[in-house]
Amino acid sequence: VDDGSNDKSQWPKFLPPQVQIIRHEQRSGYGAALKTGFRRCTGDIVGFFDLDGSYDPQDLFKLIGYLQNTNLALVFGNRLHKASEMPWIRYLGNSFYSALSRFFIGCPIKDVCTGWRLFRSELLELCLSVPENGLNYSLALTTQLTLAKTHQGEIDIHYHERKGHSKLVVSKDGFLFLGPLLRGIYVQF
């Protein structure tokens, strides 16, 4: 799903012919774009990753293998490791939200805001029910899936500095991520 992008994001060259590209005429938000894609899914396994050049599409095979060889419902691609090329301020912010998620809602995942995930299709309705449509959808989704007691796992993935200008503004968007987490904490207690 292309959410009205005008940056240097590119569709991978290996896309098979049965993959359909869906374009939003106007930007609707990160979460809204994912939900558009989710509504069109027909397979047993659903996945998503950002096409800003930061993720390696070849990691798909690693994530599929991990999901298929376990009884997990969901696998996260972990960017928070030594080989990651994530800018330090984002690494710090992601680590902060991961620590809060572990402490307050018991989330076992290191990278709660990752944009590389695979899950079984039975989680689609839960993913579509997340109210956020912006960048904070990633943490809202993690929170909702954790509170629903889904069986989650995580595997390290390649992560490179993104191509093009990021829409994420750490000082502004960082606070938006608090909303879904605080709602999750409220529900938990």
TAPE-V332168 format. One record per backbone hydrogen bond with DSSP energy under -0.5 kcal/mol. NH is the residue of the N-H (numbers start at 1). CO is the residue of the C=O. Records with the same first field share a line. If there is no record, write none. Layout:
NH = CO / CO
This chain:
2 = 22
3 = 1
4 = 2 / 24
10 = 51
15 = 12
19 = 16
22 = 20
24 = 2
31 = 133 / 134
32 = 133
33 = 29
34 = 30
35 = 31
36 = 32
37 = 33
38 = 34
39 = 35
40 = 36 / 37
41 = 37 / 38
46 = 119
48 = 117
56 = 158
57 = 55
59 = 56
60 = 57
61 = 58
62 = 58
63 = 59
64 = 60
65 = 61
66 = 62
67 = 63
68 = 64
69 = 65
70 = 67
73 = 151
74 = 151
75 = 118
76 = 153
77 = 116
78 = 76 / 155
79 = 77
81 = 79
84 = 81
85 = 159
90 = 87
91 = 87
92 = 88
93 = 89
94 = 90
95 = 91
96 = 92
97 = 93
98 = 94
99 = 95
100 = 96
101 = 97
102 = 98
103 = 99
104 = 100
105 = 101
106 = 101 / 102
107 = 101
112 = 110
114 = 111
117 = 48
118 = 75
119 = 46
120 = 73
121 = 44
123 = 120
124 = 121
127 = 123
128 = 124
129 = 125
130 = 127
137 = 134
138 = 135
140 = 136
141 = 137
142 = 138
143 = 139
144 = 140
145 = 141
146 = 142
147 = 143
148 = 144
149 = 146
150 = 145
152 = 150
153 = 74
155 = 76
157 = 78
160 = 54
163 = 52
170 = 168
172 = 169
173 = 169
174 = 169 / 170
175 = 172
176 = 172
177 = 173
178 = 175
179 = 175 / 176
180 = 176
181 = 177
182 = 178
183 = 179
184 = 180
185 = 181
186 = 182
187 = 183
188 = 184
189 = 185
